[in-house]
Amino acid sequence: MKVIYTAAHAGAAQNVPIGGGGAIARMLSEEWTRTRPFDLEVFRPEERAEDIVRYTQSEYTRFCFRFRRYSTNRILREDPANCVVLANDISEGPDFEVLARHGYRVYTIWHVDVLAFVMRMYGHGWIKPATAARWMRPLERWLPGPLGLVFDNQHKCVRYSTGHFVMTDSMKQTILACYPDTSPSKIHVTPWGASPVEGVGVKGLPSILTLSRISPEKGQHRLLNALKGYKGKARVVIAGEAAFMGGEAYLAKLQRIAKGLQNLDVSFTGHLSGQAKLDAFASAELYVFPSLSESYGLTLLEALSHGVPVIAWDHDGARAIVQPDFGLLVSSEQELLAAIETLLGDPERRERMGEAGRAYAAARPFSKAAGQLASVLLSAATPR
């Protein structure tokens, strides 16, 4: 049995800030190459990942449509009776309707609910995703460019895919609310878990660490704004490269805020990988996850696997992971400041939280999630 894995962000080097979708594509490919549950072929774009992360909104929209045509045409060369398609993306995914009409079984990975993300990011939560989906349904096929990717493409993904993999039950419930004709049995809740820690970093200066690409939705400004009220001294490490729409302008904004933090040593390290990333986690007293919205939190699991207590903004992705034994959830910059002050002032509590977080991550290896996905895909490949 063969799995065709189409992934718009696959193939990127680890030093390219391509995001969680690219990381999962790499991790699943590596795990399945090692365990060999099926024959695997990965379809990735012809464009370089280094270029993709610099695209403007209009350039990225055109890229999505190009990769849709490319991946769909590649898949149509395969015998639908002998393969299962796994789409790593929604907006960047293949033509779900065409593939379904040709008899392909397509499963999709939801790294993000695009509609729900747009409503939170640009609608500021004023309009619920289910309401927006209902209002736009009669217009979907005529929506231009980015709106078509948000509404029409996601609806087709839900309607024509054989099944979906999501990381949290809350994401499953949002999908069912937006698309009430969907069978709940099609949606498989599969948290990613953590990769094993390879090696030990060097303990250096205590620091507050946040690690993600530099982009407005990642919310690093929340951390810096909160620290305006911090009276002590600390090192703040903001690791990541500016990427995707608005990244460069957002980085400049963060640097302006950082200049006003007189008591803090704020470092913008760029993208970290290998030993430099291990060292950053090893030297961190706290890991802060200030994203406006996340479907999951790969870097949260990574911090926990290193024994670093976490503070995260209260949203569905963080709520699915963070527990009081090893982390705190906050919903304002004032609460974030209070959480930082509390934990930095209590080393014994941090030690207990670190051990609890390490145990939590160890009990949830990424290999388990990869095995669950493989089992679902294998079950779809029954002889016809």
Buried (B, 14 or more C-beta within 10 A) or exposed (E): BBBBBBBBBBBBEBBBBBBBBBBBBBBBBEBBEEEEBBEBEBBBBEBEBEEBBBBEEEEBBEBBBBBBEBBBEBBBEBEBEEBBBBBBBBBBBBBBBBBBEEEBBBBBBBBBBBBBBBBBEEBEEEBBBBBBBBEBBEEBEEBEEBBBBBBBBBBBBBEBBBBBBBBBEBBBBBBBBBBEEBEEEBBBBBBBBBBEBEEEBEEEEBBBBBBBBBBBBBBBBBBBBBBBEBEEEBBBBBBBBBBBBBBBEBBEBBBEBBEEBEEBEBBBBBBBEEEBBBBBBBBBBBBBBBBBBBBBBBBBBBBBBBBBBBBBBEBBBBBBBBBEEBBBBBEEBEBBBBBBBEBBEEEEEBEBBBBBBBEBBBEBBBBBBBBBBBEBBBEBBEEE
